[in-house]
Amino acid sequence: MGYPNGIVNAHGKQPLVSFGVIADVQYADIPDGRSFLGVPRYYRHSQLVLQRAVQKWNEQKLKFVINFGDTIDGFCPKDQSLTATERIVHEFNTFNGPVYHMIGNHCLYNLPREKLLPLLNIPSADGRAYYDFSPIQEFRFVVLDGYDISAIGWPADHPNALEALNVLREKNPNSNKNSPDGLIGLGRRFLMFNGAVGKEQMEWLHYVLQDATKLNQKVVICCHLPLDPQVSSGESLLWNYDEVMDVIHQYNCVKVCLAGHTHKDGYSVDSYGVHHRVLEAALECPPGTNAFGYVDLFPDRLLLTGTDRLESQEMVFSR
């Protein structure tokens, strides 16, 4: 595999494993549009971005791919939700290896969990969409369900939906719960298009990180929603990012947290030395441009090599 920026060649080492990444494809068979902030969105072109990504990943013979959620867009006509999801999943399945998906808010606008999770091949118990996997002995990947506690995706009378509505009523006085009007600072995260990690998932996260520690594994956390305020606007954070990071910071095994959702590249290192990186959205690539990449994992660092709009990043582990 070639290393276009020369960083790896300078180290003179081969990676332990390499994998592909992409975020926020948000495909829909509708004309181009704009976000509520006026940013152009290219709903049909995003499928072409994914096709070019898979072609490149296959050429590079990567071991697996991680999709960071929002596979199709909320503006997708609801009578097309199923076929649109199947179309994009089919594109992912042309990759010559496993693809690991996570759910985002736009996925849940289109399909309920009981239909969505089987399509994305997410191992699930009771509709939960969190899981972990170890592609090599030295590393473990932990995929969080950032919409575990959420007002979208669950039946209206589900305890997780009711808990989410209570949070929104308490934290967001606006009648439109997707509006941050009047919310201040980090309080602007309490919007309906975000969500939280629930108690059971938090206990599971403790268990997985304890196990990874026993096995001397380094851990990469993957979540559609960002987990650090320095890497994202307040409007895009996980509701209880602080509680999740309190758990993560108890374990030296966690080295990197990767996310999507914000649609803009972002990077920070928190006070505990954990790297946080948000990935540029495939959806917002003008025709002919791309936003995807691949990651090389080394014992002491993670190297993200981006294509076009996705910036490259070296993350050296400090703990």
Secondary structure in CASP SS format (residue, H / E / C, confidence):
PFRMAT SS
TARGET T0000
AUTHOR 0000-0000-0000
METHOD secondary structure of the structure
MODEL  1
M C 1.00
G C 1.00
Y C 1.00
P C 1.00
N C 1.00
G C 1.00
I H 1.00
V H 1.00
N H 1.00
A H 1.00
H H 1.00
G C 1.00
K C 1.00
Q C 1.00
P C 1.00
L C 1.00
V E 1.00
S E 1.00
F E 1.00
G E 1.00
V E 1.00
I E 1.00
A C 1.00
D C 1.00
V C 1.00
Q C 1.00
Y E 1.00
A C 1.00
D C 1.00
I C 1.00
P C 1.00
D C 1.00
G E 1.00
R E 1.00
S C 1.00
F C 1.00
L C 1.00
G C 1.00
V C 1.00
P E 1.00
R E 1.00
Y C 1.00
Y C 1.00
R C 1.00
H H 1.00
S H 1.00
Q H 1.00
L H 1.00
V H 1.00
L H 1.00
Q H 1.00
R H 1.00
A H 1.00
V H 1.00
Q H 1.00
K H 1.00
W H 1.00
N H 1.00
E H 1.00
Q H 1.00
K C 1.00
L C 1.00
K C 1.00
F E 1.00
V E 1.00
I E 1.00
N E 1.00
F C 1.00
G C 1.00
D C 1.00
T C 1.00
I E 1.00
D C 1.00
G C 1.00
F C 1.00
C C 1.00
P C 1.00
K H 1.00
D H 1.00
Q H 1.00
S H 1.00
L H 1.00
T H 1.00
A H 1.00
T H 1.00
E H 1.00
R H 1.00
I H 1.00
V H 1.00
H H 1.00
E H 1.00
F H 1.00
N H 1.00
T C 1.00
F C 1.00
N C 1.00
G C 1.00
P C 1.00
V E 1.00
Y E 1.00
H E 1.00
M C 1.00
I C 1.00
G C 1.00
N H 1.00
H H 1.00
C H 1.00
L H 1.00
Y H 1.00
N H 1.00
L C 1.00
P C 1.00
R H 1.00
E H 1.00
K H 1.00
L H 1.00
L H 1.00
P H 1.00
L H 1.00
L C 1.00
N C 1.00
I C 1.00
P C 1.00
S C 1.00
A C 1.00
D C 1.00
G C 1.00
R C 1.00
A C 1.00
Y C 1.00
Y E 1.00
D E 1.00
F E 1.00
S E 1.00
P E 1.00
I E 1.00
Q C 1.00
E C 1.00
F E 1.00
R E 1.00
F E 1.00
V E 1.00
V E 1.00
L C 1.00
D C 1.00
G C 1.00
Y C 1.00
D C 1.00
I E 1.00
S C 1.00
A C 1.00
I C 1.00
G C 1.00
W C 1.00
P C 1.00
A C 1.00
D C 1.00
H C 1.00
P H 1.00
N H 1.00
A H 1.00
L H 1.00
E H 1.00
A H 1.00
L H 1.00
N H 1.00
V H 1.00
L H 1.00
R H 1.00
E H 1.00
K H 1.00
N C 1.00
P C 1.00
N C 1.00
S C 1.00
N C 1.00
K C 1.00
N C 1.00
S C 1.00
P C 1.00
D C 1.00
G C 1.00
L C 1.00
I C 1.00
G H 1.00
L H 1.00
G H 1.00
R H 1.00
R H 1.00
F C 1.00
L C 1.00
M C 1.00
F C 1.00
N C 1.00
G C 1.00
A E 1.00
V C 1.00
G C 1.00
K H 1.00
E H 1.00
Q H 1.00
M H 1.00
E H 1.00
W H 1.00
L H 1.00
H H 1.00
Y H 1.00
V H 1.00
L H 1.00
Q H 1.00
D H 1.00
A H 1.00
T H 1.00
K H 1.00
L C 1.00
N C 1.00
Q C 1.00
K E 1.00
V E 1.00
V E 1.00
I E 1.00
C E 1.00
C E 1.00
H C 1.00
L C 1.00
P C 1.00
L C 1.00
D C 1.00
P H 1.00
Q H 1.00
V H 1.00
S C 1.00
S C 1.00
G H 1.00
E H 1.00
S H 1.00
L C 1.00
L C 1.00
W C 1.00
N C 1.00
Y H 1.00
D H 1.00
E H 1.00
V H 1.00
M H 1.00
D H 1.00
V H 1.00
I H 1.00
H C 1.00
Q C 1.00
Y C 1.00
N C 1.00
C C 1.00
V E 1.00
K E 1.00
V E 1.00
C E 1.00
L E 1.00
A E 1.00
G C 1.00
H C 1.00
T C 1.00
H C 1.00
K C 1.00
D C 1.00
G E 1.00
Y E 1.00
S E 1.00
V E 1.00
D C 1.00
S C 1.00
Y C 1.00
G C 1.00
V C 1.00
H E 1.00
H E 1.00
R E 1.00
V E 1.00
L C 1.00
E C 1.00
A C 1.00
A H 1.00
L H 1.00
E H 1.00
C C 1.00
P C 1.00
P C 1.00
G C 1.00
T C 1.00
N C 1.00
A E 1.00
F E 1.00
G E 1.00
Y E 1.00
V E 1.00
D E 1.00
L E 1.00
F E 1.00
P C 1.00
D C 1.00
R E 1.00
L E 1.00
L E 1.00
L E 1.00
T E 1.00
G E 1.00
T E 1.00
D E 1.00
R C 1.00
L C 1.00
E C 1.00
S C 1.00
Q E 1.00
E E 1.00
M E 1.00
V E 1.00
F C 1.00
S C 1.00
R C 1.00
END
